Amino acid sequence: MRDAGLNRAIDAAGGIAQLARKIGIAQPSVSNWSRVPAERVIAVEAATGVSRKQLRPDLYTELAVPHDGVDPVDAGRAQEYALLGALLSYAPSNALLSQIARLRDDATPLGHAHAAVAEAASIAVAGEVEREYLDLFVGLARGELLPYASYYLTGFLNERPLSRLREDLAALGIERAQKNFEPEDHAATLCEIMAGLASGHFPAAPGVQRVFFEKHMASWMGRLFADMESAANAKFYQSVGSLGRLFLEIEAEAFRFAN
């Protein structure tokens, strides 16, 4: 028997098959759930707009309180990374577009970028954004952009940047989710890992965030977001590229000042 949170997610997605497709897993896996697995909560929240507190109240009893006493600034950073990770993982649902459309400008450069994404989301049609996502990142043989560290750093997939990343993830005790067959150096995965480190969901020693960012993201991901801004197939994702590029610049500067 499915719990209330899972039923809300299925309804928001438009059915079991649609939910499975949005989060990139097989339909029978979702059919067998009685509740949303802990490792799928963030993906389901992003795909459906149903909050993690509703999906798994046993795990998320109070969203306003940073996880394990995390500083509010880090909690905000985690949310930023989680949003970018979600948008790089799959095309946003109508529910997520509606959430993004409520982002507000706070008179900072990042706030202006939020406002631009919100405006783009407010006029976007989910079906058109899905086609845009497929053209950008999937394609018939390959998309216009290949959002992998190995490709941006070496020109090829599954190269040394991926093996170095896997070594570091093993040291941190972070494992790839079952049935996720994307190489771990996908930009979405790296954003999700940074979200987990910033939020405290992935416990790590002080300084790990900076080392991880500088080693696995700083040297290439800004170029990916810049390419997204100018991509021929990008409309909604132009604003996502601008947001991502600016946020990474802010992160890099903050880490430099943390010396």
NORBELQUI-V492584 format. One record per residue. RES is the residue in one small letter. PHI is phi as a letter, one per 30 degrees, with the letter a starting at -180 (none if undefined). Layout:
res	phi
RES	PHI
RES	PHI
This chain:
res	phi
m	none
r	d
d	d
a	d
g	d
l	d
n	d
r	d
a	d
i	d
d	d
a	d
a	d
g	j
g	k
i	d
a	d
q	d
l	d
a	e
r	d
k	d
i	c
g	i
i	b
a	d
q	e
p	e
s	d
v	d
s	e
n	d
w	d
s	c
r	a
v	d
p	d
a	e
e	d
r	c
v	e
i	d
a	d
v	d
e	e
a	d
a	d
t	c
g	i
v	d
s	d
r	d
k	d
q	d
l	d
r	b
p	d
d	d
l	c
y	b
t	d
e	a
l	d
a	d
v	c
p	e
h	e
d	h
g	i
v	d
d	e
p	e
v	d
d	d
a	d
g	d
r	d
a	d
q	d
e	d
y	d
a	d
l	d
l	d
g	d
a	d
l	d
l	d
s	d
y	a
a	d
p	d
s	d
n	e
a	d
l	d
l	e
s	d
q	d
i	d
a	d
r	c
l	d
r	b
d	d
d	c
a	i
t	c
p	e
l	d
g	d
h	d
a	d
h	d
a	d
a	d
v	d
a	d
e	d
a	d
a	d
s	d
i	c
a	d
v	c
a	e
g	d
e	d
v	d
e	d
r	d
e	d
y	e
l	d
d	d
l	d
f	c
v	b
g	i
l	d
a	c
r	a
g	d
e	d
l	b
l	c
p	d
y	b
a	e
s	e
y	d
y	d
l	c
t	b
g	i
f	b
l	d
n	h
e	c
r	e
p	e
l	d
s	d
r	d
l	d
r	d
e	d
d	d
l	d
a	d
a	d
l	d
g	i
i	c
e	c
r	d
a	d
q	e
k	i
n	c
f	c
e	d
p	e
e	d
d	d
h	d
a	e
a	d
t	d
l	d
c	d
e	d
i	d
m	d
a	d
g	d
l	d
a	d
s	d
g	j
h	d
f	c
p	d
a	a
a	d
p	e
g	j
v	d
q	e
r	d
v	d
f	d
f	d
e	d
k	d
h	c
m	b
a	d
s	d
w	b
m	d
g	d
r	d
l	e
f	d
a	d
d	d
m	d
e	d
s	c
a	d
a	d
n	c
a	c
k	b
f	e
y	d
q	d
s	d
v	d
g	d
s	d
l	d
g	d
r	d
l	d
f	d
l	d
e	d
i	d
e	d
a	d
e	d
a	d
f	d
r	d
f	d
a	d
n	e
